[in-house]
Each structure stands twice: as structure tokens, then as C-alpha cells.
């Protein structure tokens, strides 16, 4: 049985790590290098996951004082963009399974953030509407999100950020199987950030 190995010293910031000429925490030049165990903490998937988790922690620390969990945050964001979605539509927008959505909505309903309303045209469906309290949270919580994103992008130039976002969007497109975008539309002008 293979033993689990610790991440490379450069990723842990060890003072005793061999001097590789890289700053502490910097990644090696080859983003596909794996360690002896076959696990790569420099692979793009690992890095994207790390960024996601770090952003989520930063945002959670800001919204927790307002009594909102990360799970509720995603549903609030979707409803701020399109109030009155059905539970199924909300689940799809947020990328959650329907039972998870029901559990989150139960808590949000108890807190007075949303209300469920039977659909007038199809009684099998239930639409979710923000209450005034749920709508008002937008003005309180969106600045928290903006602050977390500013922290994450501190020291990164506009063109670098636009290029990174373009690459990430193309990766999502590649993995979604959606090939509707043609190559010409998929290129971002580095000067304007526009497609």
C-alpha cells in the first residue's frame, strides 16, 4: 500500500526546503509535474479548487456576521438575479441537488428570507420569492463579496485578471461539452478585455 506523502516543501512554505530560486509558496514552472505519489498540487484542477476554497473562506468570514451561510449565499445570489424561480430552476442555477435546495430553503424560509408560493399555472410547481428582508440583504452582502474578490485579486493587473477569467471560462466551456462558441468568439482582446 502506498503511503500518503506530504506536499512538496515549497508548497508548505518550509524554511528548511531546498533553495530552488522560487519565492516561498511559488509553484514550479511546469504546471503538470506530479510528485512520486502521482498527486500534483500544481495541476490546474488543484489550483482552481484551492482558489475556490480560499475565496469561499474569505466570503464566509464576511457574511457570517449577518447570519448567512455559504449555502444560503448561493441561493440568495440566484434569487437577486431572478426572483420567483421554481425550486428546480433554483437548484439548476446554483448547481445543487434538489434535496439540498429544499433543506436550504427551509432554513431561509424560517429566517424570513424567502417564501414559497404555489405556481398559479402549474400547481405541481412551487416558486421561490424573496421577502423584503431577503431583498434587503443584497445591499449588505454584495459589498462583502466585492471585498473578498478585491482581496483575492490584490496586486493582479486588469489585463492579467481578464486573461485568467477568459481561460477559466474556456475551461468551463470545454468541460461542459458546449461547443457552440466558435474559436473567433472565444478570444479576448487583452487591451479591452472584450471578446
C-alpha positions in Angstrom: 0.0 0.0 0.0 1.4 3.4 -1.0 2.0 5.8 1.9 0.5 9.3 1.6 3.2 11.8 1.2 3.3 15.4 2.3 3.1 18.1 -0.3 6.4 19.4 -1.6 8.3 21.7 0.8 7.8 24.7 -1.5 4.0 24.5 -1.1 4.2 24.2 2.7 6.5 27.2 3.0 9.1 25.1 4.9 12.1 27.1 6.0 14.3 24.0 5.6 13.1 23.4 2.0 15.9 23.4 -0.6 16.5 26.7 -2.3 15.0 26.4 -5.7 15.2 30.1 -6.6 11.4 30.5 -6.2 9.8 32.7 -3.7 8.0 31.0 -0.8 4.8 29.4 -1.9 5.6 29.8 -5.6 4.8 26.9 -8.0 7.3 25.2 -10.3 7.4 26.3 -13.9 5.9 23.1 -15.2 2.2 23.1 -14.2 1.8 19.4 -14.9 4.6 17.9 -12.7 3.4 15.3 -10.3 5.2 14.1 -7.2 6.2 10.5 -6.6 2.7 9.6 -5.4 1.1 10.7 -8.7 -0.6 13.6 -7.0 0.0 17.1 -8.3 -0.7 20.1 -6.2 0.4 22.2 -9.2 -2.3 20.8 -11.5 -4.9 23.3 -12.7 -7.7 21.5 -11.1 -6.0 21.5 -7.7 -5.2 25.2 -8.0 -8.7 26.1 -9.1 -10.1 24.2 -6.1 -7.6 25.9 -3.8 -8.7 29.4 -5.1 -12.4 28.5 -4.7 -11.9 27.3 -1.2 -9.9 30.4 -0.2 -12.4 32.7 -1.7 -15.3 30.8 0.0 -13.5 31.1 3.4 -12.9 34.8 2.8 -16.5 35.4 1.9 -17.9 33.2 4.7 -15.9 35.2 7.3 -17.6 38.4 6.0 -21.2 37.2 5.6 -21.3 35.1 8.8 -21.9 38.1 11.0 -25.1 38.7 9.0 -26.4 35.2 9.8 -26.0 33.9 6.2 -24.2 30.6 5.4 -22.4 29.9 2.2 -25.2 27.6 1.0 -27.7 30.3 1.6 -25.5 32.9 -0.2 -25.6 31.0 -3.5 -29.4 30.8 -3.4 -29.7 34.5 -2.4 -27.5 35.5 -5.3 -29.6 33.5 -7.8 -32.8 35.0 -6.5 -31.4 38.5 -6.5 -30.8 38.0 -10.2 -34.1 36.2 -10.9 -36.7 36.3 -8.2 -39.6 33.8 -8.4 -37.7 30.8 -9.8 -39.1 27.3 -9.2 -37.2 25.1 -6.8 -35.9 23.1 -9.7 -34.8 26.2 -11.6 -33.1 27.4 -8.5 -31.3 24.1 -8.0 -30.1 24.2 -11.5 -28.9 27.8 -11.3 -26.9 27.1 -8.2 -25.7 23.6 -9.2 -27.2 21.9 -6.2 -29.3 18.7 -5.9 -33.0 19.4 -5.2 -33.0 17.8 -1.7 -30.1 20.2 -0.8 -32.1 23.1 -2.2 -35.2 22.1 -0.1 -33.1 22.0 3.1 -31.5 25.4 2.4 -34.9 26.9 1.5 -36.5 25.5 4.7 -33.9 27.4 6.7 -34.2 30.6 4.7 -38.0 30.4 5.0 -37.7 30.1 8.8 -35.5 33.1 8.9 -38.0 35.1 6.8 -35.7 35.5 3.8 -37.9 33.7 1.2 -41.4 32.5 0.8 -42.7 29.6 -1.3 -45.7 30.3 -3.5 -47.6 27.6 -5.4 -47.4 28.3 -9.1 -50.8 29.6 -10.4 -50.4 27.9 -13.8 -48.9 24.6 -12.7 -49.9 23.6 -9.2 -47.1 21.0 -9.1 -44.5 23.7 -9.1 -43.5 26.0 -6.3 -41.9 29.4 -7.0 -39.5 30.9 -4.5 -39.7 34.7 -3.8 -37.5 36.9 -1.7 -39.2 38.6 1.2 -38.3 42.3 1.8 -35.8 41.1 4.4 -34.2 38.8 1.8 -34.0 41.5 -0.8 -32.5 44.0 1.7 -29.6 41.6 2.4 -28.3 42.3 -1.1 -27.2 45.8 -0.1 -25.5 44.3 2.9 -23.9 41.2 1.4 -22.8 42.3 -2.0 -20.1 44.6 -0.6 -18.8 41.6 1.3 -18.5 39.7 -1.9 -16.8 42.6 -3.6 -14.3 42.9 -0.7 -13.5 39.2 -0.9 -12.8 39.5 -4.6 -10.7 42.6 -4.1 -8.6 40.7 -1.5 -8.2 37.8 -3.9 -7.1 40.0 -6.9 -4.9 42.4 -4.9 -1.7 43.0 -6.9 -3.1 41.5 -10.1 -3.3 43.8 -13.1 -6.6 44.3 -15.1 -5.2 42.6 -18.2 -3.9 39.6 -16.2 -7.2 39.2 -14.5 -9.2 39.4 -17.7 -6.9 36.8 -19.3 -7.2 34.5 -16.3 -11.0 34.8 -16.4 -11.1 34.1 -20.1 -9.0 31.0 -19.6 -11.3 29.8 -16.8 -14.4 30.4 -18.9 -13.0 28.4 -21.8 -12.1 25.6 -19.4 -15.7 25.6 -18.2 -16.9 25.5 -21.8 -14.5 22.7 -22.6 -15.8 20.6 -19.7 -19.4 21.3 -20.2 -19.4 19.8 -23.7 -20.8 23.1 -25.0 -19.2 23.6 -28.4 -21.5 26.4 -29.6 -18.8 29.1 -29.2 -16.6 29.3 -32.3 -12.9 29.9 -31.9 -13.1 33.5 -33.0 -15.7 34.4 -30.4 -13.6 32.7 -27.7 -10.6 35.1 -27.9 -10.3 38.0 -25.5 -8.7 41.3 -26.6 -6.0 41.8 -23.9 -6.4 45.6 -24.2 -10.1 45.9 -23.7 -11.0 42.5 -22.1 -13.7 42.1 -24.7 -14.4 39.1 -26.8 
